[in-house]
């Protein structure tokens, strides 16, 4: 039943790892996309505060519904060498890839009175998709990697004072993963249908000391997942017969804590400047272990990768310009650091590197309707892997990645 209910959103929501540090995503606001997500949670021009800072619901003037689609187009190439464990010679090569994914979002908010707001959001806060050809030179380190985290967030905000609002929300989180890889000797592994439900929370506050000045601070809790699924294996010529057939597997994943500080300042009747600083506790992602029920060494993982990630910051700034009564234009830029400590820990499954966002967007309003559009280009620093080691061997490579993000959304206010 749960897979049936979520099948529509999961089909189009598997995201990519070139849009934010680690496998974190923030693409659930089209207005936010247009300003590189500066001022998220305090701008009041859409209903995504439910996800970023629930207290920000107090800033929105009317009840309403919102839906949007944000598409990520990533083109990449990698060249290098791989030394499979027990293999006498290194393998060299180059491979290209292109991944196009669409991420939907849905939000609804109801203003009970001038102090109390209720909201509900459905969106994808974390995700990963990476797909190599089955015969690429680093196949033992991974072929396809897919992780999708779908979040349902009922939220509430309340104005304690005219200048201060607080908010809270519950994160009902469903995670599903699919990982495949090759084995020396022509074998393969296919971990599929690995999923789990988890629960976390959001809290936040918004302070408005002056009419056009806002500050917001929010916290998203971690959520622990123990994914349980199946591995369909083929030992090939290795003789590892415990891989043959289909067996139960499990892996632990924790989606990390996030702290967001945002601010906005109106200037006259036409201009608004905004900024955001976001901290994410990626140091929780220390090692990725996958366990199989019949592994011959009790307590030892079938696959183990030392990730050793670090905490990250994103810093962004944006500008809104009200060109006329019905049209608002947006511009923004952001710097997003990488969670990978060094080239030694950069893996083919998540070749994360720092990036610079450059964004533009616009909104058109007519009666109770608002149409939003946004675009971002990400300048991703070339990523290097040097001596990356796991129980499949060692890997050296250089990645070149380009990424474009497009979004369109619609709001109805009542």
C-alpha positions in Angstrom: 0.0 0.0 0.0 2.7 2.5 0.9 4.5 2.0 -2.4 1.2 2.5 -4.2 0.4 5.7 -2.4 3.9 7.2 -3.1 4.5 5.7 -6.5 3.6 8.9 -8.4 5.9 11.2 -6.5 8.7 8.7 -6.4 8.6 8.2 -10.1 9.6 11.8 -10.8 11.3 12.8 -7.5 14.6 10.9 -7.6 17.0 13.9 -7.5 20.7 14.4 -8.2 23.6 15.2 -6.1 24.9 18.2 -8.0 22.3 20.7 -6.6 23.4 20.9 -3.0 26.1 19.6 -0.6 26.0 15.9 0.0 22.6 14.6 -1.1 20.7 17.5 0.4 18.0 19.2 -1.7 16.3 22.6 -1.4 14.4 22.6 -4.7 10.8 22.9 -3.3 10.3 26.6 -3.9 10.2 28.1 -7.4 10.3 31.7 -6.0 13.3 30.6 -3.9 15.0 29.1 -6.9 14.9 32.5 -8.6 17.0 34.1 -5.8 19.3 31.1 -5.1 17.1 30.3 -2.1 18.1 33.5 -0.3 15.6 34.6 2.4 13.9 31.2 2.5 11.2 31.0 5.2 10.8 34.8 5.7 9.9 36.2 2.3 6.1 35.5 2.4 5.8 35.2 -1.4 4.9 31.5 -1.4 3.9 28.7 1.0 7.3 26.9 1.2 8.0 28.3 4.7 6.2 25.1 5.9 9.4 23.3 4.8 12.1 25.9 5.6 10.8 27.7 8.7 7.2 27.0 9.9 7.1 30.3 11.7 7.3 32.0 8.3 3.7 31.0 7.7 2.8 34.0 9.8 4.2 36.3 7.1 2.0 35.1 4.3 -1.1 37.3 3.9 -3.7 34.8 2.7 -4.6 31.1 2.8 -3.7 29.2 -0.3 -2.5 26.2 -2.3 0.7 25.8 -4.2 2.3 23.2 -6.5 5.5 23.3 -8.5 7.9 21.3 -10.6 11.7 21.8 -10.5 13.8 20.0 -13.1 17.5 19.3 -12.8 19.7 18.7 -15.8 23.2 17.4 -15.1 25.9 16.6 -17.6 29.1 15.0 -16.4 32.2 13.1 -17.3 34.8 11.2 -15.4 38.2 9.8 -16.4 40.7 7.9 -14.3 41.9 4.5 -13.1 40.5 1.8 -10.9 42.4 -1.0 -9.1 39.9 -3.7 -8.1 40.8 -5.7 -5.0 42.7 -8.8 -6.0 43.0 -7.7 -9.6 46.6 -7.6 -11.0 46.2 -4.6 -13.3 44.5 -1.2 -13.0 41.7 -0.3 -15.4 41.6 3.1 -17.1 38.9 4.8 -19.0 36.5 7.7 -19.4 32.7 7.8 -19.3 30.0 10.4 -19.8 26.6 10.7 -18.3 23.5 12.9 -18.4 20.8 12.8 -15.8 17.4 14.7 -16.0 15.1 14.5 -13.1 11.9 16.3 -12.0 11.0 17.1 -8.4 7.4 18.0 -7.5 6.3 19.9 -4.4 2.9 20.5 -2.9 2.0 23.0 -0.1 -1.2 24.2 1.5 -1.8 26.8 4.2 -4.9 28.0 6.1 -5.0 31.2 8.2 -7.3 30.4 11.1 -7.1 34.0 12.3 -4.6 36.8 12.4 -2.4 34.8 14.9 -2.7 31.1 14.0 -1.8 29.4 10.8 -1.9 25.7 9.8 0.0 24.2 6.9 0.8 20.9 5.1 3.7 20.2 2.8 4.9 17.3 0.6 8.4 17.6 -0.9 11.8 16.0 -1.3 14.5 17.3 1.1 17.1 14.7 0.3 17.9 12.7 -2.8 20.6 11.2 -5.0 20.8 9.7 -8.5 24.0 8.7 -10.2 24.1 6.3 -13.1 27.2 4.8 -14.8 27.3 2.2 -17.6 27.6 -1.3 -16.4 31.0 -1.8 -18.0 32.6 1.5 -17.0 36.2 1.3 -15.6 35.1 1.8 -12.0 32.1 -0.6 -12.0 33.2 -2.3 -8.8 32.7 1.0 -6.9 29.1 1.5 -8.1 26.9 1.5 -11.1 23.5 3.0 -10.3 22.9 4.9 -7.0 19.4 6.1 -6.1 18.2 7.5 -2.8 14.9 9.4 -2.4 13.5 10.9 0.8 9.9 12.1 0.7 8.7 14.4 3.5 5.1 15.0 4.6 5.1 18.0 7.0 2.0 19.1 8.9 2.9 22.5 10.5 1.6 25.2 12.8 2.6 28.8 13.5 1.5 31.3 16.1 2.1 35.0 16.6 3.1 35.6 20.2 3.5 39.3 19.5 3.0 41.6 16.5 6.8 41.3 16.0 7.4 37.6 17.0 6.0 34.4 15.6 7.0 30.8 16.4 6.3 27.6 14.5 6.7 23.8 14.5 6.2 20.9 12.2 6.4 17.1 12.2 8.5 15.4 9.5 6.9 12.1 8.4 9.8 10.8 6.3 9.9 7.9 3.8 13.2 6.8 2.4 13.8 4.4 -0.4 17.2 3.3 -1.9 18.4 1.3 -4.9 22.1 0.6 -5.4 23.8 -1.6 -8.0 27.5 -2.4 -8.6 29.8 -4.8 -10.3 32.2 -7.4 -8.9 35.6 -8.5 -10.2 35.1 -11.5 -12.4 31.9 -10.3 -14.0 29.5 -10.6 -11.1 27.0 -7.9 -9.9 25.0 -6.8 -6.9 21.5 -5.2 -7.0 20.2 -3.8 -3.7 16.5 -2.9 -4.3 13.3 -2.1 -2.5 15.3 -0.9 0.5 13.0 1.5 2.4 12.0 2.8 5.9 9.8 5.3 7.6 11.1 7.8 10.1 9.9 10.8 12.1 11.5 14.1 12.9 10.5 17.7 13.5 11.0 21.4 12.5 10.9 24.4 14.7 11.4 28.1 14.0 10.8 31.7 14.8 10.4 34.9 12.8 11.2 38.3 14.3 10.0 41.5 12.6 11.4 44.5 14.4 10.3 46.9 11.7 7.7 46.8 9.0 10.0 45.8 6.2 12.7 44.0 8.2 12.5 40.3 9.0 14.8 37.7 10.6 14.2 34.0 10.7 15.9 31.1 12.5 14.9 27.4 12.1 16.0 23.9 13.0 15.3 20.6 11.2 16.0 17.5 13.3 17.9 14.4 12.2 15.9 11.4 11.2 17.3 7.9 11.6 16.5 5.2 9.0 17.2 1.5 8.9 16.6 0.5 5.3 15.6 -3.1 4.8 15.4 -4.6 1.3 16.8 -7.3 -0.9 20.0 -7.9 -2.8 19.9 -9.8 -6.0 23.5 -11.0 -6.6 25.6 -12.9 -9.1 29.1 -14.0 -8.0 30.4 -14.4 -11.5 33.8 -16.0 -11.6 34.7 -15.0 -8.1 33.4 -18.1 -6.3 31.6 -16.0 -3.7 28.5 -18.1 -3.9 26.8 -16.4 -0.9 26.1 -13.6 -3.4 24.1 -15.8 -5.7 20.3 -15.4 -5.6 18.2 -12.9 -3.6 18.9 -12.2 0.1 17.7 -9.7 2.7 20.0 -6.7 3.3 19.9 -3.7 5.6 21.7 -0.3 5.9 21.5 2.6 8.3 21.1 6.2 7.0 20.6 9.4 9.0 19.3 12.5 7.3 21.1 15.2 9.1 20.2 18.3 11.2 19.9 21.6 9.5 20.0 25.1 10.9 18.8 28.1 8.7 19.2 31.8 9.4 17.4 34.1 6.9 16.8 37.8 6.7 15.0 40.2 4.3 14.9 44.0 4.1 12.5 46.0 2.0 13.9 49.2 0.3 11.2 51.6 -0.8 8.2 50.1 -2.7 10.0 48.1 -5.3 13.2 46.5 -3.9 13.8 43.7 -1.3 17.2 42.3 -0.5 17.5 38.9 1.3 20.1 36.5 2.6 20.5 33.0 4.0 23.1 31.0 5.9 22.4 27.3 6.2 24.4 24.8 8.3 24.1 21.0 7.8 25.5 18.4 10.1 26.9 16.1 7.4 29.5 14.7 9.8 26.8 12.2 10.7 27.6 10.4 7.4 30.8 8.7 8.5 30.6 5.3 6.9 28.1 3.5 4.5 27.7 -0.2 5.5 25.4 -2.6 3.8 24.8 -6.0 5.6 23.5 -9.2 4.0 21.8 -11.9 6.0 24.0 -14.8 4.9 27.3 -13.1 4.8 29.9 -15.7 5.9 31.6 -13.5 8.5 28.9 -12.6 11.2 28.7 -9.0 12.0 30.8 -7.9 9.0 29.2 -5.8 6.2 28.8 -7.0 2.6 30.0 -3.5 1.5 31.7 -0.8 3.5 32.7 2.7 2.3 34.5 5.2 4.5 32.7 8.6 3.8 34.1 10.7 6.7 32.0 13.7 5.7 32.2 17.2 7.3 29.6 19.7 8.3 28.8 22.3 5.5 27.6 25.9 5.0 25.6 27.5 2.3 25.6 31.3 2.0 23.3 33.1 -0.4 22.0 36.6 -1.2 19.1 37.7 -3.4 17.3 40.7 -4.8 13.6 41.1 -5.7 12.4 44.0 -7.9 8.7 44.8 -8.3 8.7 45.9 -11.9 4.9 46.7 -11.9 1.8 45.8 -10.0 1.6 42.2 -11.4 5.3 41.4 -12.1 8.2 40.7 -9.8 11.7 39.9 -11.0 14.4 38.1 -8.9 18.1 37.6 -8.9 20.4 35.7 -6.6 23.7 33.9 -6.0 25.0 31.4 -3.4 28.1 29.6 -2.4 27.6 26.0 -1.3 30.5 24.0 0.2 31.2 20.3 -0.2 30.7 17.7 2.5 33.7 15.7 1.2 36.8 16.3 3.3 39.3 15.6 0.6 39.9 13.7 -2.7 40.8 10.7 -0.6 37.2 10.4 0.5 35.4 11.3 -2.7 33.5 8.2 -4.0 32.1 7.5 -7.4 28.6 7.1 -5.9 28.6 10.7 -4.5 31.4 12.8 -6.2 30.4 15.9 -4.3 32.2 19.2 -4.8 31.6 22.9 -3.9 29.5 25.0 -6.3 28.4 28.6 -7.0 24.7 29.3 -7.8 23.6 32.1 -10.2 19.8 32.4 -10.4 17.0 34.5 -12.0 13.3 34.3 -11.6 9.9 36.0 -12.0 6.3 35.9 -10.7 3.2 37.1 -12.4 0.0 37.7 -10.4 -3.6 38.1 -11.6 -6.6 38.1 -9.3 -6.0 35.2 -6.9 -3.5 33.4 -9.1 0.3 33.6 -9.2 2.6 32.0 -11.7 6.3 31.5 -10.7 9.3 30.6 -12.8 13.0 30.3 -11.9 16.3 29.2 -13.3 19.7 28.5 -11.8 23.1 27.6 -13.3 25.5 25.8 -11.0 29.2 26.3 -11.5 30.6 23.1 -10.0 34.3 22.9 -9.2 36.1 20.0 -10.8 36.0 17.0 -8.4 39.0 14.8 -7.9 39.2 11.3 -6.3 42.7 10.3 -5.3 43.3 6.9 -3.8 39.7 6.4 -2.6 39.5 3.0 -1.0 36.7 0.6 0.0 36.4 -3.1 0.2 36.2 -3.2 -3.7 39.7 -1.7 -4.2 41.0 1.8 -5.0 39.8 4.5 -7.3 41.3 7.6 -8.9 39.3 10.0 -11.1 38.6 13.5 -12.2 35.0 14.7 -12.6 33.7 17.6 -14.7 30.1 18.5 -14.0 27.6 21.1 -15.3 24.2 21.6 -13.9 21.1 23.6 -14.8 17.9 23.8 -12.7 14.5 25.0 -14.1 11.3 25.5 -12.1 7.7 26.5 -12.7 4.9 26.7 -10.1 1.4 28.0 -9.5 -0.3 29.4 -6.4 -3.9 30.0 -5.7 -4.8 32.4 -2.8 -8.2 32.6 -1.1 
